[in-house]
Amino acid sequence: MKREYHPLSAHPLQVGARYHQPGEDPELVRIDSPALAVMTDLRQIPAATIDREAPLDAANRFMIRRAVRLLLVTDDERQVLGLITANDILGEKPVQFALERGIKRQEIRVRDIMTPRERLEVLLHADLVHAEVGHVVATLKHTGRHHALVTDAGENGKAQAVRGIFSASQIARQLGVAIQTTEVAQTFAEIGAALGH
């Protein structure tokens, strides 16, 4: 049976019309909203990636330009080698590394500070289909991390692939909670207080 399609109604574009940008107006959610409503889906928004040989300061500039706090460290074949966060770059790690090696900060590369793939834990997309935002908040709080990577399972001969990213600060924005600091403990204390938990 052949379906019949009708044209949609067309309307004039209004004076002063603007355009949306990714992440500009995050959809407000509740703690019992579906978990996937707060995931940055890398099938819709290009992943922010960097080469392991890039200078640390270049990674910082790239994060600022992309308005992100996490970069996937990848190779030429799009394989994930690790990740680096704004906390890694702006915290004590670079200072300690430079002192231990007797080098200048400008000589530090992403590979020197990143969290390598073998130390990363991920959430499986299939486990999140029926999860709620509260589960993600509890997971980030339990691990003491600002971010969580989400992957496809990598079954049936397919390689595992990073499908999305959860960010504590994005979740807080979508819950309508103001965050004054990047400290994880305080972030989740503020979320809990704002939600009455």
Secondary structure, DSSP 4 states (H G I P E B T S, - for coil): ------PPPP-PPPTT-----TTSSPPP--TTSBGGGGSEETTTS---EEETTSBHHHHHHHHHHHT-SEEEEE-TT--EEEEEEHHHHHSSHHHHHHHHHT--GGG-BHHHHSEEGGG--EEEHHHHTT-BHHHHHHHHHHHT-SEEEEE----TTPPP-EEEEEEHHHHHHHHT-------HHHHHHHHHHHHT-
